[in-house]
Amino acid sequence: MPGARGAEAGSVTAETAVLLPGLVVVLVLLLWAVQAVVGQLRCIDAARLGARAAARGDQPASVVALARRAAPSGAVVTVTPGDAFVVVTVRAHVGALPVSGAVPRVAVVATASAPREPE
């Protein structure tokens, strides 16, 4: 059956051509999810850092600047002083890949509070 082998010669190439786009889509979605998780963790860290600084009595402008350095780029930091606690909220949009428009950006939010330290 010399003809049977020739008929199967291109099957690996065809299977790869069908499978490769699916693998690329899975890889892009995986990278997007990792970026979203990393962005969320950076927002959490930035909110905690800002809350600690605000609880020590730092000025709100320096608290915002400190939290922005730790947050993802373009993050919005809000400091809400209270009588007993200080609350810092960090909001950011993450998940943009070099292929813009391929996946949506995700809004991540983190809030941290800390009791005010006595002066």
Secondary structure, 3 states (H helix, E strand, C coil): CHHHHHHHCCHHHHHHHHHHHHHHHHHHHHHHHHHHHHHHHHHHHHHHHHHHHHHHCCCHHHHHHHHHHHCCCCCEEEEEECCCEEEEEEEEEECCCCCCCCCCCEEEEEEEEEECCCC
